[in-house]
Amino acid sequence: MNKVNKPATIKEIAKKLKISPSTVSRALNDHPSIGLVTTMRVKKMAEELNYEPNQTAIFFKQRKTFTIAVILPSLSEPFFSFAISEIENVASAQRYTVLMGQSLDDPDREEQILKTFKNHRVDGILMSIGKKTTNLEFIEKLESSGIPVVFFDCVPSLPNINKVQSDLSTGMNEAVDAFVARGHKVIALVNGPKTLPASEDRKVAYLSAMKRNGMDILEKNIIETDLSTEGNEKAMESIFAMPERPSAIISFNDFVTLDLMKAARNKGLVLNQDIFFISYANYPLWQYMENPPMGRIEQFPGMQARKAAEILFERIENSDVADQQIVFKSRLVM
């Protein structure tokens, strides 16, 4: 049986070099009180003995684990792919490791992920809440445990929290204006679940933009979907059943739009001729499609995530900094 070599300790390095363990510790941490020659001797011996720092002891001493957690509804969405890249860039610059969790819009799963990260003592959490999340008691529990939380994109409607989001009304106004300018008389909104604050934001912005343009406002032209493929297909069926079918549709996000466009094609409609779409999020692959939506509303996922990460690290370093609520203006891309 092969003998397992235990990692070398600071005491073993000290014994080899005939110096004190405290001198070895200071040299390994480049303490200015230790001369260059001694520091080099210590590091050389540490390398020869395959010494590895005791991370648990370091974390205990500094009261940090140098990890942050990111919880998102779905890691597969392009929107969140952009976000994750920016978060990791910020974390890497801070020499932090990023742990990931996806809730899949399941509140129980989301709660379990939060408990796991809390038990692992992450130094902070970045989060975009799921569409069914209503219980927000975890915020106070985490904060009382010394774990700051910063929300981005899908954020709770609470005043005293740190959050970064997109102002959805700007893009919505531009979308309605664009449709009206092209002569569309009936404009529908395929919205998300009522439980999501973002759904209410879209609805309010839509109603305001329609009123400003002097357009007829009909409740039946606002169709809700649970964001599933089945829900999106039902939403499109509702549109087809209308006596005066809308010729223009603003949809909750790009994945909803993909389903709506497919349903429209299956009914024999020609995209951007018989029916037109504008959607939120600006799916990166639209540029490669033959008939993409007429327009996309950019929400700047990378900028949102980067700012949220920067706020989180400010909170990690100083828990007394004031809460920040940052809003980026969405914009229509044609």
VENZILIN-V864746 format. One record per residue. N is the residue number from 1. PSI is psi in degrees with one decimal (* if undefined). NEAR is the number of other C-alpha atoms within 8 Angstrom. D_LAST is the distance of its C-alpha to the last C-alpha in whole Angstrom. Layout:
BEGIN
n=N psi=PSI near=NEAR d_last=D_LAST
n=N psi=PSI near=NEAR d_last=D_LAST
END
This chain:
BEGIN
n=1 psi=131.1 near=2 d_last=69
n=2 psi=137.3 near=3 d_last=66
n=3 psi=129.0 near=4 d_last=67
n=4 psi=123.9 near=4 d_last=64
n=5 psi=121.0 near=4 d_last=63
n=6 psi=148.5 near=4 d_last=62
n=7 psi=141.9 near=8 d_last=60
n=8 psi=150.5 near=11 d_last=62
n=9 psi=167.6 near=7 d_last=62
n=10 psi=-36.4 near=9 d_last=63
n=11 psi=-37.7 near=8 d_last=66
n=12 psi=-39.1 near=8 d_last=67
n=13 psi=-43.9 near=15 d_last=65
n=14 psi=-41.3 near=13 d_last=67
n=15 psi=-42.2 near=9 d_last=70
n=16 psi=-40.2 near=6 d_last=70
n=17 psi=-6.1 near=7 d_last=69
n=18 psi=45.9 near=6 d_last=72
n=19 psi=173.6 near=8 d_last=70
n=20 psi=150.3 near=9 d_last=69
n=21 psi=-35.8 near=10 d_last=66
n=22 psi=-35.2 near=6 d_last=65
n=23 psi=-40.7 near=10 d_last=65
n=24 psi=-45.7 near=14 d_last=63
n=25 psi=-44.6 near=9 d_last=60
n=26 psi=-40.5 near=11 d_last=60
n=27 psi=-40.6 near=13 d_last=59
n=28 psi=-24.5 near=10 d_last=57
n=29 psi=15.8 near=6 d_last=55
n=30 psi=41.6 near=8 d_last=55
n=31 psi=134.5 near=8 d_last=57
n=32 psi=-18.1 near=5 d_last=59
n=33 psi=-10.7 near=5 d_last=62
n=34 psi=130.5 near=11 d_last=63
n=35 psi=160.0 near=7 d_last=63
n=36 psi=-41.0 near=6 d_last=61
n=37 psi=-46.0 near=6 d_last=64
n=38 psi=-42.3 near=9 d_last=64
n=39 psi=-44.8 near=13 d_last=61
n=40 psi=-40.3 near=8 d_last=60
n=41 psi=-43.3 near=8 d_last=63
n=42 psi=-46.3 near=13 d_last=62
n=43 psi=-34.7 near=10 d_last=59
n=44 psi=-44.4 near=8 d_last=60
n=45 psi=-38.5 near=9 d_last=63
n=46 psi=-39.8 near=11 d_last=60
n=47 psi=-42.2 near=8 d_last=58
n=48 psi=-34.8 near=7 d_last=61
n=49 psi=5.2 near=9 d_last=62
n=50 psi=41.7 near=8 d_last=58
n=51 psi=136.7 near=10 d_last=58
n=52 psi=132.9 near=6 d_last=55
n=53 psi=145.8 near=5 d_last=54
n=54 psi=96.2 near=6 d_last=55
n=55 psi=-35.2 near=6 d_last=51
n=56 psi=-43.1 near=6 d_last=52
n=57 psi=-38.9 near=7 d_last=55
n=58 psi=-46.2 near=9 d_last=52
n=59 psi=-41.8 near=11 d_last=50
n=60 psi=-42.0 near=8 d_last=53
n=61 psi=-42.6 near=6 d_last=54
n=62 psi=-8.5 near=6 d_last=50
n=63 psi=37.1 near=6 d_last=49
n=64 psi=151.1 near=8 d_last=46
n=65 psi=-6.7 near=8 d_last=45
n=66 psi=37.7 near=10 d_last=42
n=67 psi=144.2 near=11 d_last=40
n=68 psi=156.9 near=13 d_last=37
n=69 psi=146.9 near=13 d_last=35
n=70 psi=124.4 near=11 d_last=32
n=71 psi=121.7 near=15 d_last=31
n=72 psi=157.5 near=14 d_last=28
n=73 psi=-40.9 near=11 d_last=28
n=74 psi=126.0 near=10 d_last=27
n=75 psi=-13.4 near=8 d_last=27
n=76 psi=-14.9 near=6 d_last=25
n=77 psi=131.9 near=7 d_last=22
n=78 psi=-36.2 near=8 d_last=19
n=79 psi=-47.2 near=9 d_last=18
n=80 psi=-21.1 near=12 d_last=22
n=81 psi=-44.8 near=10 d_last=22
n=82 psi=-43.1 near=10 d_last=20
n=83 psi=-46.9 near=14 d_last=23
n=84 psi=-41.8 near=10 d_last=26
n=85 psi=-44.1 near=9 d_last=25
n=86 psi=-39.0 near=12 d_last=25
n=87 psi=-44.8 near=11 d_last=28
n=88 psi=-33.7 near=10 d_last=30
n=89 psi=-45.2 near=8 d_last=29
n=90 psi=-43.8 near=11 d_last=31
n=91 psi=-40.9 near=12 d_last=34
n=92 psi=-40.0 near=9 d_last=35
n=93 psi=-26.3 near=7 d_last=35
n=94 psi=2.9 near=6 d_last=37
n=95 psi=41.5 near=7 d_last=39
n=96 psi=153.1 near=10 d_last=38
n=97 psi=141.7 near=10 d_last=38
n=98 psi=126.4 near=10 d_last=35
n=99 psi=139.6 near=8 d_last=36
n=100 psi=148.3 near=7 d_last=33
n=101 psi=139.3 near=9 d_last=34
n=102 psi=129.9 near=10 d_last=31
n=103 psi=-22.9 near=14 d_last=32
n=104 psi=31.3 near=10 d_last=31
n=105 psi=25.7 near=12 d_last=30
n=106 psi=111.2 near=10 d_last=34
n=107 psi=-39.0 near=10 d_last=36
n=108 psi=-42.9 near=6 d_last=39
n=109 psi=-41.8 near=9 d_last=38
n=110 psi=-43.6 near=14 d_last=36
n=111 psi=-41.5 near=8 d_last=39
n=112 psi=-40.6 near=8 d_last=41
n=113 psi=-43.0 near=11 d_last=39
n=114 psi=-43.1 near=9 d_last=39
n=115 psi=-41.3 near=8 d_last=43
n=116 psi=-47.2 near=8 d_last=43
n=117 psi=-35.0 near=10 d_last=41
n=118 psi=-43.3 near=10 d_last=43
n=119 psi=-29.1 near=7 d_last=46
n=120 psi=0.6 near=6 d_last=45
n=121 psi=47.5 near=8 d_last=45
n=122 psi=155.5 near=15 d_last=41
n=123 psi=-14.5 near=13 d_last=41
n=124 psi=164.4 near=13 d_last=38
n=125 psi=133.2 near=14 d_last=35
n=126 psi=136.2 near=15 d_last=31
n=127 psi=139.7 near=11 d_last=30
n=128 psi=115.5 near=12 d_last=27
n=129 psi=155.4 near=13 d_last=29
n=130 psi=163.9 near=14 d_last=29
n=131 psi=-17.8 near=8 d_last=28
n=132 psi=5.2 near=9 d_last=32
n=133 psi=120.6 near=11 d_last=33
n=134 psi=-28.2 near=5 d_last=35
n=135 psi=114.0 near=5 d_last=38
n=136 psi=21.6 near=6 d_last=37
n=137 psi=-23.7 near=6 d_last=41
n=138 psi=-25.2 near=8 d_last=40
n=139 psi=-50.7 near=8 d_last=39
n=140 psi=-37.5 near=7 d_last=42
n=141 psi=-43.0 near=8 d_last=44
n=142 psi=-45.5 near=12 d_last=42
n=143 psi=-39.4 near=10 d_last=42
n=144 psi=-20.6 near=7 d_last=46
n=145 psi=3.5 near=6 d_last=46
n=146 psi=19.3 near=7 d_last=45
n=147 psi=103.6 near=14 d_last=41
n=148 psi=149.3 near=13 d_last=38
n=149 psi=132.9 near=13 d_last=35
n=150 psi=127.5 near=15 d_last=32
n=151 psi=150.3 near=15 d_last=29
n=152 psi=157.4 near=14 d_last=25
n=153 psi=-91.7 near=10 d_last=22
n=154 psi=101.9 near=12 d_last=24
n=155 psi=152.9 near=12 d_last=27
n=156 psi=152.1 near=7 d_last=30
n=157 psi=66.4 near=5 d_last=30
n=158 psi=146.3 near=5 d_last=33
n=159 psi=-45.8 near=4 d_last=34
n=160 psi=58.2 near=5 d_last=36
n=161 psi=165.4 near=9 d_last=34
n=162 psi=125.2 near=11 d_last=32
n=163 psi=150.6 near=12 d_last=28
n=164 psi=129.3 near=17 d_last=25
n=165 psi=173.9 near=12 d_last=22
n=166 psi=138.2 near=12 d_last=18
n=167 psi=101.9 near=10 d_last=18
n=168 psi=-19.1 near=13 d_last=17
n=169 psi=-34.5 near=11 d_last=17
n=170 psi=-50.8 near=10 d_last=15
n=171 psi=-37.7 near=14 d_last=11
n=172 psi=-44.4 near=14 d_last=13
n=173 psi=-43.7 near=11 d_last=14
n=174 psi=-34.8 near=10 d_last=10
n=175 psi=-48.4 near=13 d_last=10
n=176 psi=-43.6 near=12 d_last=13
n=177 psi=-41.2 near=10 d_last=13
n=178 psi=-40.9 near=8 d_last=9
n=179 psi=-44.7 near=11 d_last=12
n=180 psi=-42.1 near=10 d_last=15
n=181 psi=-24.0 near=7 d_last=14
n=182 psi=9.6 near=6 d_last=13
n=183 psi=10.7 near=6 d_last=17
n=184 psi=132.0 near=10 d_last=16
n=185 psi=-29.8 near=8 d_last=20
n=186 psi=112.7 near=10 d_last=20
n=187 psi=122.9 near=13 d_last=17
n=188 psi=156.8 near=11 d_last=19
n=189 psi=119.1 near=13 d_last=18
n=190 psi=105.4 near=13 d_last=19
n=191 psi=167.6 near=13 d_last=21
n=192 psi=-172.3 near=12 d_last=23
n=193 psi=147.5 near=11 d_last=27
n=194 psi=-23.9 near=8 d_last=28
n=195 psi=-19.9 near=9 d_last=30
n=196 psi=125.5 near=11 d_last=27
n=197 psi=-33.8 near=11 d_last=26
n=198 psi=-30.7 near=9 d_last=22
n=199 psi=-44.3 near=13 d_last=23
n=200 psi=-39.9 near=9 d_last=24
n=201 psi=-43.3 near=10 d_last=22
n=202 psi=-42.3 near=13 d_last=19
n=203 psi=-47.0 near=11 d_last=22
n=204 psi=-43.2 near=8 d_last=23
n=205 psi=-39.5 near=12 d_last=19
n=206 psi=-49.2 near=13 d_last=18
n=207 psi=-40.4 near=9 d_last=22
n=208 psi=-44.0 near=8 d_last=22
n=209 psi=-39.7 near=12 d_last=18
n=210 psi=-43.9 near=12 d_last=20
n=211 psi=-43.2 near=10 d_last=23
n=212 psi=-31.7 near=7 d_last=22
n=213 psi=3.2 near=8 d_last=20
n=214 psi=27.3 near=6 d_last=23
n=215 psi=151.6 near=8 d_last=22
n=216 psi=134.0 near=7 d_last=25
n=217 psi=114.3 near=8 d_last=25
n=218 psi=129.9 near=6 d_last=26
n=219 psi=-33.8 near=5 d_last=27
n=220 psi=-17.3 near=5 d_last=27
n=221 psi=0.8 near=11 d_last=23
n=222 psi=108.1 near=11 d_last=23
n=223 psi=130.8 near=11 d_last=24
n=224 psi=141.6 near=10 d_last=25
n=225 psi=151.1 near=13 d_last=25
n=226 psi=7.7 near=8 d_last=27
n=227 psi=0.5 near=9 d_last=24
n=228 psi=162.5 near=8 d_last=26
n=229 psi=-42.3 near=8 d_last=26
n=230 psi=-42.5 near=6 d_last=28
n=231 psi=-38.2 near=10 d_last=27
n=232 psi=-39.4 near=14 d_last=24
n=233 psi=-39.2 near=11 d_last=25
n=234 psi=-37.5 near=9 d_last=27
n=235 psi=-41.3 near=12 d_last=25
n=236 psi=-35.2 near=11 d_last=23
n=237 psi=-38.5 near=8 d_last=27
n=238 psi=-38.3 near=9 d_last=27
n=239 psi=-42.9 near=10 d_last=24
n=240 psi=-29.0 near=7 d_last=26
n=241 psi=-8.2 near=7 d_last=29
n=242 psi=139.2 near=7 d_last=28
n=243 psi=-41.6 near=4 d_last=29
n=244 psi=94.3 near=5 d_last=26
n=245 psi=131.7 near=9 d_last=24
n=246 psi=140.5 near=12 d_last=20
n=247 psi=-10.0 near=11 d_last=18
n=248 psi=137.1 near=13 d_last=15
n=249 psi=131.2 near=13 d_last=15
n=250 psi=124.8 near=12 d_last=14
n=251 psi=157.2 near=14 d_last=15
n=252 psi=-46.0 near=14 d_last=17
n=253 psi=178.5 near=9 d_last=16
n=254 psi=-33.2 near=12 d_last=14
n=255 psi=-36.6 near=6 d_last=18
n=256 psi=-43.7 near=13 d_last=18
n=257 psi=-41.6 near=12 d_last=15
n=258 psi=-43.4 near=8 d_last=17
n=259 psi=-40.7 near=11 d_last=20
n=260 psi=-42.0 near=11 d_last=19
n=261 psi=-39.7 near=9 d_last=17
n=262 psi=-43.8 near=8 d_last=21
n=263 psi=-37.5 near=10 d_last=23
n=264 psi=-43.3 near=13 d_last=21
n=265 psi=-39.5 near=10 d_last=21
n=266 psi=-23.8 near=7 d_last=25
n=267 psi=2.2 near=6 d_last=25
n=268 psi=9.3 near=6 d_last=25
n=269 psi=146.0 near=9 d_last=21
n=270 psi=121.4 near=9 d_last=19
n=271 psi=142.0 near=11 d_last=15
n=272 psi=22.1 near=10 d_last=13
n=273 psi=-56.9 near=6 d_last=16
n=274 psi=-28.3 near=8 d_last=18
n=275 psi=143.9 near=13 d_last=16
n=276 psi=147.5 near=12 d_last=12
n=277 psi=145.6 near=13 d_last=11
n=278 psi=133.1 near=14 d_last=9
n=279 psi=160.4 near=15 d_last=11
n=280 psi=149.9 near=12 d_last=12
n=281 psi=-27.3 near=12 d_last=13
n=282 psi=64.3 near=12 d_last=10
n=283 psi=124.5 near=9 d_last=13
n=284 psi=-22.0 near=6 d_last=13
n=285 psi=-1.3 near=6 d_last=14
n=286 psi=-36.4 near=9 d_last=11
n=287 psi=-18.8 near=6 d_last=11
n=288 psi=-0.9 near=5 d_last=14
n=289 psi=147.3 near=7 d_last=14
n=290 psi=-39.9 near=4 d_last=15
n=291 psi=75.9 near=6 d_last=13
n=292 psi=172.1 near=7 d_last=10
n=293 psi=157.7 near=11 d_last=9
n=294 psi=-34.1 near=9 d_last=6
n=295 psi=162.7 near=11 d_last=4
n=296 psi=143.6 near=14 d_last=7
n=297 psi=110.7 near=16 d_last=9
n=298 psi=130.6 near=12 d_last=10
n=299 psi=3.0 near=13 d_last=14
n=300 psi=62.2 near=10 d_last=15
n=301 psi=-39.9 near=11 d_last=18
n=302 psi=-44.3 near=11 d_last=20
n=303 psi=-41.1 near=9 d_last=20
n=304 psi=-48.9 near=15 d_last=22
n=305 psi=-41.6 near=14 d_last=24
n=306 psi=-46.3 near=12 d_last=25
n=307 psi=-41.1 near=9 d_last=26
n=308 psi=-41.7 near=14 d_last=28
n=309 psi=-40.9 near=13 d_last=30
n=310 psi=-40.9 near=9 d_last=31
n=311 psi=-40.9 near=11 d_last=32
n=312 psi=-45.1 near=14 d_last=34
n=313 psi=-30.8 near=9 d_last=36
n=314 psi=-41.9 near=10 d_last=37
n=315 psi=-36.4 near=11 d_last=38
n=316 psi=-40.0 near=11 d_last=40
n=317 psi=-30.4 near=6 d_last=42
n=318 psi=102.6 near=7 d_last=42
n=319 psi=-10.9 near=8 d_last=42
n=320 psi=-1.7 near=5 d_last=43
n=321 psi=149.3 near=7 d_last=40
n=322 psi=149.2 near=4 d_last=38
n=323 psi=143.7 near=7 d_last=35
n=324 psi=136.2 near=8 d_last=32
n=325 psi=102.2 near=8 d_last=29
n=326 psi=136.8 near=7 d_last=26
n=327 psi=124.8 near=8 d_last=22
n=328 psi=139.7 near=11 d_last=19
n=329 psi=125.2 near=10 d_last=16
n=330 psi=160.6 near=14 d_last=13
n=331 psi=149.9 near=10 d_last=10
n=332 psi=131.4 near=12 d_last=6
n=333 psi=123.8 near=8 d_last=4
n=334 psi=* near=5 d_last=0
END
